């Protein structure tokens, strides 16, 4: 952790450290992790080879961002919520 904190400082990045097990402070991340845990990892027999696993991860990320409605977004997909017109447009935090 000390090396990571120093690297952030060296690169002029402000590091916000949240206490563990506090989803109320980081709800969006906790919710996304829960979705991946229960809708992807727990439901699929995943391959051991990294190249094949990455293909599956990319496919689920596409499903999650472009086809799966999200209750917190009023039933829209993240791409609809952000009004993305092209699937080639990928904000870094969404893909």
VENZIGI-V45252 format. One record per residue. N is the residue number from 0. SS is DSSP state (H for helix, E for strand, - for the rest). OMEGA is omega in radians with two decimals (* if undefined). Layout:
BEGIN
n->[N & N]
ss->[SS & SS]
omega->[OMEGA & OMEGA]
END
This chain:
BEGIN
n->[0 & 1 & 2 & 3 & 4 & 5 & 6 & 7 & 8 & 9 & 10 & 11 & 12 & 13 & 14 & 15 & 16 & 17 & 18 & 19 & 20 & 21 & 22 & 23 & 24 & 25 & 26 & 27 & 28 & 29 & 30 & 31 & 32 & 33 & 34 & 35 & 36 & 37 & 38 & 39 & 40 & 41 & 42 & 43 & 44 & 45 & 46 & 47 & 48 & 49 & 50 & 51 & 52 & 53 & 54 & 55 & 56 & 57 & 58 & 59 & 60 & 61 & 62 & 63 & 64 & 65 & 66 & 67 & 68 & 69 & 70 & 71 & 72 & 73 & 74 & 75 & 76 & 77 & 78 & 79 & 80 & 81 & 82 & 83 & 84 & 85 & 86 & 87 & 88 & 89 & 90 & 91 & 92 & 93 & 94]
ss->[- & H & H & H & H & H & H & H & H & H & - & - & - & - & - & - & - & - & - & - & - & - & - & - & - & - & H & H & H & H & H & H & H & H & H & H & H & H & H & H & H & - & - & - & - & - & - & - & - & H & H & H & H & H & H & H & H & H & H & H & H & H & H & H & H & H & - & - & - & E & H & H & H & - & - & E & - & H & H & H & H & - & - & - & - & - & - & - & - & - & - & - & - & - & -]
omega->[-3.13 & 3.12 & 3.13 & 3.12 & 3.13 & 3.11 & 3.08 & -3.14 & -3.14 & -3.11 & 3.09 & -3.12 & 3.06 & -3.12 & 3.09 & -3.12 & 3.12 & 3.09 & -3.14 & 3.08 & 3.08 & -3.11 & 3.11 & 3.12 & -3.07 & -2.99 & -3.09 & 3.14 & 3.12 & -3.13 & 3.12 & 3.12 & 3.10 & 3.12 & 3.13 & -3.11 & -3.01 & -3.11 & -3.12 & -3.03 & -3.09 & -3.02 & -3.05 & 3.00 & -2.98 & 3.12 & 3.12 & 3.14 & -3.05 & -3.13 & 3.12 & 3.09 & 3.12 & 3.08 & 3.14 & 3.11 & 3.11 & -3.14 & 3.12 & 3.10 & 3.10 & 3.09 & -3.09 & -3.05 & -3.03 & -3.07 & -3.06 & 3.09 & -3.12 & -3.13 & -3.13 & -3.14 & 3.12 & 3.13 & 3.10 & 2.98 & 3.08 & 3.13 & 3.07 & -3.13 & 3.12 & 3.12 & 3.08 & -3.13 & -3.11 & 3.08 & 3.09 & 3.13 & -3.07 & 2.99 & -2.99 & -3.11 & -3.10 & -3.09 & *]
END
